[in-house]
Amino acid sequence: MTHHVFESSLAALNRLRHLIAQGAGMMIGLPDYENYRARCRSRNPDAPVMNREEFFRNRQEARYNGKNGIDRCS
């Protein structure tokens, strides 16, 4: 019983850590690659998905060169 409670608490803490890190990243302008991948896969599973490096470069260009949105996974 105690082991199950510990695992459950640990899972909740890990989820909270992820949400805090995700929120902090969003506050400083870091996009979330995992959310991008999940959204692309749900919208069009056969469409190509950028790798992490391509995604980061795309988001940086969009942020500093005036582009809007992500154009790969429509």
Secondary structure, DSSP 8 states (H G I E B T S, - for coil): -HHHHHHHHHHHHHHHHHHHHHHHHHHTT---HHHHHHHHHHH-TTS----HHHHHHHHHHHHHS---S--S--
